[in-house]
């Protein structure tokens, strides 16, 4: 029951929604598996799905602090641990599927992880996530004191490693890896703005959104230029054409702008007691 109740033991709608969000892709994957809808390479397909959701949930966990500030909604902190541990569970399922894809030959799995860079990087990210999940209990938090916060800053390195692993296994199309990298870079730029004590008004937030989009385009340019044979200038130029669908840099810009706009509207809504908005912190000047 602790998964859907708050610290006082009362039912928490927020935690329940978060749990449903964490489980929904697993139910969908299970449904597709039962109905033989995963294609001839079902385990490989499931490996891709679990890896992708691990990165997505990790990024949502990292986005919680900025969202908490933007929406002035401190209760969002309730689901941070859940999302982090959830991301770890998805990554652990991902490793299990990899082991299954290698016919449970653990010696072979170990030698592959040692000999392939992208697997070694994934392993480092998974080890880090396991360490953070293991130290996420209330007991460990109070026992570790100030060290807990220091240790848990490693989550940014873990996310960077996971995204690098994502890029390295992407074949011709690195769009989703670029999108994840772009969202991660935007979060880092936001943190940098906070660290520089910039006033987080509309102008700075618009600047963060634009810088995040530019960083995404540059990350994509660098990846195609350094790691593939593709012409990076053509990839960069594609951001200016709408005919090929929305490029990752544009998606990052739209997502960030939408979040900032919704947060602005949310903050202007009158606070109602008992509702989620009624639990928001008082507006700061
Ligand atoms: C021991 C640890 C890990 C192993 C052995 C591993 C292995 C793999 C393999 C074999 C693939 C597919 C490669 C292909 O299709 O050729 C893959 C893809 C991927 N992995 Fe991992 N991985 C590990 C850890 C992680 C972690 C910790 C994350 C994220 C937090 C992650 C995220 C991903 C993602 C996002 C993909 C790409 C999915 C897609 O293409 O849609 N992996 N991994």
Boltz pocket constraint, residues with backbone or C-beta under 6 A from the ligand:
constraints:
  - pocket:
      binder: B
      contacts: [[A, 44], [A, 47], [A, 48], [A, 49], [A, 50], [A, 51], [A, 52], [A, 53], [A, 54], [A, 55], [A, 58], [A, 87], [A, 91], [A, 94], [A, 95], [A, 98], [A, 113], [A, 118], [A, 119], [A, 122], [A, 123], [A, 124], [A, 125], [A, 126], [A, 129], [A, 162], [A, 165], [A, 166], [A, 169], [A, 170]]
      max_distance: 6.0
